[in-house]
Amino acid sequence: MEKGSDGFVRADQIDLKSLDEQLERHLNRALTMEKTNNKKKPLDDSCINYSTATAAAATVTAAAASLSLSSSVKPRQRHDWEIDPSKLIIKSVIARGTFGTVHRGVYDGIDVAVKLLDWGGRGPQNRC
């Protein structure tokens, strides 16, 4: 962080879609590397590998800081209610409301309405 910064970041300045995709690619890459390392170095029953948990924690920390990741990663299994953010294209604003903004969009070639929620911080109801 810069000097004099109070440590806050506005949510509308963060590209969550690309950050989520980058984190997913990085974690998949780390899992693949871990599997190949385990194949090279088999463990016997008396040995417990504690470095795996530490490496996983370091991987998550590094994923948040790293923005240049390889793109050759398999997509993860999604639930029925989840969408693939890479297929969503958000276009013009349709309307603004109390809790968010409704946009016109396209998902996988289908016209859709996309509501982006305002997570607060602007009104008097959110002040302490």
N, C-alpha and C positions, 0 to 999 in steps of 0.2 A: 504494500500500500504506500501511497505517497505521504510525505510529511504533512501534518496538519489534517489529515483525513480522519473522520470520526468513525470509520469502519462500516458505514451504511452504503448500500447500493440500491438504486431504484429498480424495482422488478421489471418495469417496462424497458429497461436498458439491457436486459439479459436475454439472449436468444436461447430459450429453454429447449426448443426443438433440436437445434444442432448440438447443444450441450448434452442432452439426453442420448442422442445418437452416438456422440463421441465417447461418452462414458460406457455405453453398451459395447461398442467396438473394442475399447481398451480392456474391459473386463473379460470379454470373450478371448482376446489375444492373450491376456495373462493366464486365463484358465488353460488355453491350449499349450502355452509354454510350460505351465506347471505339470500338465499331463505328460509332456515329452520328457521333462526332467525326472518324473517319477518312473517312467519306463526305462530310462538310462540307469537309474540308481534304485534298484528294488530294496525295500525295507523288510527286515525280518520281524517276527512277532514281538520280540523283546525291545524293539526300538520304536519310539514314538517321535514323529516329526513335528516339533513345535514351531518350526520356522514357517510352515505353511500358513498358519493364522497370521503371523507377523507379516509375511509377504503379501497376503491378501489385504491386510489393513494398509500397507504401504502402497499397494496397487490402487486402492480406492482414493487415497490421498493424492497420488501421482496423477490419476485420471482427472481429478478436479483441476489440477494445475496445468496439465498438458493439453494443448489444443491441436497438435499435429499428430494424427493417428492414421494408421493404415486403414484402407477401406475394404480389405478382403476378409470380411467376417460374416459368418452365417447369422441371419436374424433369429432372435429368440422366439420361443413359443408364446403366442399371445392368447389372452382370454377372448371369449366371444364378444364381450362388450368393449374391448380395446380396439383402437384403430392404429394403422401404421402412419406415423406423422410424416414420413417422407412422401406419402401419396396425397397429402393435404396441401392445397393451394388456397391461401386466404386472399380474397380480393377486396372489393370496396365495402364501405360501412353502410349498413342498412338502417340501423337505429342505435341510439344510445339510451341506456336505461339506468336505473338506480344501482344495479349490481353488476353491470357490465355493458359491453358493446356487442351488437349482433352484426356479423359480417357476411357478405356473400362469398361463397367458396366453391371449390371443386374437389371432390374426393374420389379418386380412382375413376375419373371420367363422369361422375354424377354431380349435378348441382346440389349443393347443400347450404344450410345456414350454420354458421359457426359463432357460438357465443364465447367471448373472452371475458372472464370474470375480472372485475376490479377487486384486488385483494386489500383494499382499504388504505388508510394513511392520509386521506385528503380532507375528510369531513370532521366536524366537531364531535360526532358520535364516537370517533376513534381516539379522542384525546383522553389522557388520564387525569 
